Amino acid sequence: MCRPHGTADVDAGGGESPERLPRRLALLMRPELPSLAGEIIDEVRRSIPEYGRPLKGPYVEALRIGVDRALTDFVDRIANPLEPSARHRETYRRLGRFEAQEGRTLDTLQAALRIGVQVAWRRIMKVGPRRDCRPR
């Protein structure tokens, strides 16, 4: 189990939301975020043609910022599930606006988010056992 003594998981009654994940996971994942962001961007670009254009200029920066912010927000929610979520919602509003400016649909963004979650979950499954953080 990946939970330090005296730390309880918060059950918000919602599936696999950050509120249901062990808080220690945030400590394990935070150092992984920079390389994880790069891995997610690479996989999204490989899997979704709309994201496959050359990475240069403001597009690169916007993509990197969006992925970094989404990952950081998710890990922050694991670390503190009771934190107000207004900043998190704003992150996804900005991502949606960026998609619209780039001429993509929200379906494309949702596909990219699903890929990001899959890549992140694979990383969690690698990092957890190395640090003796097994699922319950």
C-alpha positions as CSV (number, residue, x, y, z in Angstrom):
1,M,0.0,0.0,0.0
2,C,1.3,3.5,-0.9
3,R,0.3,5.5,2.2
4,P,2.4,6.8,5.0
5,H,1.3,6.1,8.5
6,G,-1.5,8.4,9.6
7,T,-2.5,9.5,6.2
8,A,-6.0,8.5,5.1
9,D,-7.3,8.4,1.5
10,V,-10.2,10.8,1.0
11,D,-13.1,9.1,-0.6
12,A,-15.2,11.5,-2.6
13,G,-17.2,8.7,-4.0
14,G,-16.0,9.2,-7.6
15,G,-14.3,6.3,-9.4
16,E,-10.6,6.8,-10.0
17,S,-10.5,10.5,-9.2
18,P,-7.5,12.1,-7.5
19,E,-9.5,12.1,-4.2
20,R,-9.3,8.2,-4.2
21,L,-5.6,7.9,-4.8
22,P,-3.1,7.6,-2.0
23,R,-1.5,11.0,-1.2
24,R,2.0,9.5,-1.2
25,L,1.6,8.9,-4.9
26,A,2.0,12.7,-5.4
27,L,5.5,12.5,-3.8
28,L,6.4,9.6,-6.0
29,M,5.2,11.2,-9.2
30,R,6.3,14.8,-8.8
31,P,10.0,14.1,-9.8
32,E,8.7,12.1,-12.9
33,L,6.7,15.0,-14.3
34,P,9.3,16.6,-16.6
35,S,10.2,13.4,-18.4
36,L,6.6,12.2,-18.3
37,A,5.4,15.4,-20.0
38,G,7.9,14.7,-22.8
39,E,6.8,11.1,-23.1
40,I,3.1,12.1,-23.3
41,I,3.8,14.8,-25.9
42,D,5.7,12.2,-28.0
43,E,2.9,9.6,-27.8
44,V,0.1,12.1,-28.5
45,R,2.0,13.4,-31.6
46,R,2.6,9.8,-32.8
47,S,-1.0,8.7,-32.2
48,I,-3.1,11.7,-33.3
49,P,-2.3,13.2,-36.7
50,E,-3.6,16.7,-35.7
51,Y,-0.8,17.0,-33.2
52,G,1.9,15.7,-35.5
53,R,2.9,19.0,-37.1
54,P,6.5,20.2,-36.6
55,L,7.2,21.4,-33.1
56,K,8.4,25.0,-33.4
57,G,7.3,28.5,-32.3
58,P,4.5,29.3,-29.9
59,Y,2.7,26.0,-30.7
60,V,5.5,24.1,-28.9
61,E,5.4,26.3,-25.9
62,A,1.6,26.1,-25.6
63,L,1.6,22.3,-25.9
64,R,4.3,21.9,-23.3
65,I,2.6,24.4,-20.9
66,G,-0.8,22.6,-21.3
67,V,0.7,19.1,-20.6
68,D,2.8,20.4,-17.7
69,R,-0.1,22.2,-16.1
70,A,-2.5,19.3,-16.5
71,L,0.1,16.9,-14.9
72,T,0.9,19.3,-12.1
73,D,-2.7,20.0,-11.3
74,F,-3.5,16.3,-11.2
75,V,-0.6,15.6,-8.8
76,D,-1.6,18.7,-6.7
77,R,-5.1,17.2,-6.4
78,I,-3.7,13.9,-5.2
79,A,-1.5,15.7,-2.6
80,N,-4.4,17.8,-1.4
81,P,-7.8,16.5,-2.5
82,L,-9.7,19.2,-0.6
83,E,-8.0,22.1,-2.5
84,P,-10.4,24.2,-4.4
85,S,-10.6,23.1,-8.0
86,A,-11.2,26.5,-9.7
87,R,-7.5,26.6,-10.9
88,H,-7.9,23.1,-12.3
89,R,-11.0,23.9,-14.2
90,E,-9.3,27.0,-15.7
91,T,-6.5,24.8,-17.0
92,Y,-8.9,22.8,-19.0
93,R,-10.8,25.8,-20.2
94,R,-7.5,27.2,-21.5
95,L,-6.7,23.9,-23.2
96,G,-10.2,24.0,-24.9
97,R,-9.6,27.5,-26.1
98,F,-6.2,26.6,-27.5
99,E,-7.8,23.7,-29.3
100,A,-10.4,26.0,-30.8
101,Q,-7.7,28.5,-31.9
102,E,-5.8,25.7,-33.6
103,G,-9.0,24.5,-35.4
104,R,-9.3,21.2,-33.6
105,T,-12.4,19.7,-31.9
106,L,-12.8,18.8,-28.3
107,D,-12.9,15.2,-29.5
108,T,-9.3,15.6,-30.4
109,L,-8.4,17.0,-27.0
110,Q,-10.3,14.2,-25.3
111,A,-8.3,11.6,-27.3
112,A,-5.1,13.4,-26.3
113,L,-6.1,13.4,-22.7
114,R,-6.9,9.7,-22.8
115,I,-3.5,9.0,-24.3
116,G,-1.9,11.1,-21.6
117,V,-3.6,9.2,-18.9
118,Q,-2.5,5.9,-20.4
119,V,1.1,7.0,-20.6
120,A,1.0,8.4,-17.0
121,W,-0.6,5.2,-15.7
122,R,2.1,3.1,-17.3
123,R,4.7,5.3,-15.5
124,I,2.9,5.0,-12.2
125,M,3.0,1.2,-12.6
126,K,6.8,1.4,-13.1
127,V,7.6,3.9,-10.4
128,G,5.2,2.4,-7.7
129,P,6.9,-1.0,-7.5
130,R,10.4,0.5,-7.5
131,R,9.4,2.5,-4.5
132,D,7.3,-0.2,-2.8
133,C,4.0,1.6,-3.6
134,R,1.7,-1.2,-4.6
135,P,-2.0,-0.9,-5.3
136,R,-4.3,-2.2,-2.6
